[in-house]
Amino acid sequence: MRIKKRNFITLGLLLLTGLLTVQAGKVWDIKEYGAKGDSLFLNTEAIQRAIDACHDGGGGVVLVSHGVYISGTLFLKSKVYLKIEKGAKLVGSANPMASWPGM
């Protein structure tokens, strides 16, 4: 029983550390990169630009705020956390590779 309790406490501390790291990091809002939450616009390139900027800036949170965002395939990177707020939807495109050149 003692081992399980210690593992639980260790896991809790790790999660708390990760949460504090994310909260201290910068936030990249996909709307600032041209995303439109209108359920019509293909947002793949705008969202990927936000992910890339977040990664290049040392990491943080990529924010998906209220709206319906259509997107193709996205490539997440290390130290990038995707936060989808309440009232926001990230919906897969019928053609997930449509916005990538040569695809």
C-alpha positions as CSV (number, residue, x, y, z in Angstrom):
1,M,0.0,0.0,0.0
2,R,2.9,2.4,0.8
3,I,4.3,2.0,-2.7
4,K,1.0,2.8,-4.4
5,K,0.6,5.9,-2.2
6,R,4.1,7.1,-3.1
7,N,3.5,6.5,-6.8
8,F,0.2,8.4,-6.6
9,I,2.0,11.4,-4.9
10,T,4.9,11.3,-7.4
11,L,2.4,11.3,-10.3
12,G,0.5,14.2,-8.7
13,L,3.7,16.2,-8.3
14,L,4.7,15.6,-11.9
15,L,1.3,16.6,-13.2
16,L,1.4,19.8,-11.1
17,T,4.9,20.6,-12.3
18,G,3.7,20.2,-15.9
19,L,0.6,22.3,-15.3
20,L,2.7,25.1,-13.7
21,T,5.1,25.0,-16.6
22,V,2.3,25.4,-19.1
23,Q,0.7,28.2,-17.2
24,A,4.0,30.1,-17.0
25,G,4.5,29.7,-20.8
26,K,3.4,32.1,-23.5
27,V,0.0,31.6,-25.3
28,W,-0.3,31.6,-29.1
29,D,-3.9,32.2,-30.2
30,I,-4.6,30.6,-33.6
31,K,-6.8,33.5,-34.5
32,E,-3.7,35.8,-34.5
33,Y,-2.4,33.5,-37.2
34,G,-5.4,33.8,-39.5
35,A,-7.7,31.0,-38.2
36,K,-11.4,31.5,-38.4
37,G,-13.9,29.6,-36.3
38,D,-16.7,29.8,-38.7
39,S,-17.0,26.1,-39.6
40,L,-16.3,26.9,-43.3
41,F,-12.7,28.1,-43.5
42,L,-9.9,25.5,-43.8
43,N,-7.6,26.5,-40.9
44,T,-4.8,24.0,-41.3
45,E,-2.1,26.4,-42.3
46,A,-3.0,29.1,-39.7
47,I,-3.0,26.5,-36.9
48,Q,0.2,25.0,-38.0
49,R,1.8,28.5,-38.1
50,A,0.8,29.0,-34.5
51,I,2.2,25.6,-33.5
52,D,5.5,26.3,-35.3
53,A,5.7,29.8,-33.7
54,C,5.0,28.3,-30.2
55,H,7.7,25.7,-30.7
56,D,10.2,28.2,-32.1
57,G,9.5,30.5,-29.1
58,G,10.5,27.8,-26.6
59,G,7.1,26.2,-26.1
60,G,3.8,27.1,-24.5
61,V,0.1,26.9,-25.2
62,V,-1.6,27.0,-28.6
63,L,-5.1,28.3,-27.9
64,V,-8.2,27.2,-29.8
65,S,-10.9,29.6,-28.6
66,H,-14.7,29.6,-29.1
67,G,-15.7,28.5,-32.6
68,V,-15.7,25.6,-35.0
69,Y,-12.3,25.2,-36.8
70,I,-12.0,22.9,-39.8
71,S,-8.4,21.5,-40.2
72,G,-6.4,19.0,-42.0
73,T,-3.4,17.1,-40.6
74,L,-1.5,19.0,-38.0
75,F,2.1,18.3,-36.8
76,L,2.5,18.9,-33.1
77,K,5.9,19.5,-31.7
78,S,7.7,19.2,-28.4
79,K,6.8,21.6,-25.6
80,V,3.6,22.7,-27.4
81,Y,0.4,22.2,-25.6
82,L,-2.9,22.4,-27.5
83,K,-5.7,24.0,-25.4
84,I,-9.2,23.7,-26.8
85,E,-11.5,25.9,-24.7
86,K,-15.1,25.2,-23.8
87,G,-17.2,26.1,-26.8
88,A,-14.4,25.4,-29.3
89,K,-14.3,22.5,-31.7
90,L,-11.4,21.3,-33.9
91,V,-13.0,19.3,-36.7
92,G,-11.1,17.2,-39.2
93,S,-11.4,18.1,-42.8
94,A,-12.9,15.7,-45.3
95,N,-9.6,15.9,-47.1
96,P,-7.0,16.1,-44.3
97,M,-4.0,16.9,-46.6
98,A,-5.9,19.5,-48.7
99,S,-4.0,22.5,-47.5
100,W,-0.4,21.1,-47.9
101,P,1.4,21.9,-51.1
102,G,1.9,18.8,-53.3
103,M,-0.7,16.7,-51.5
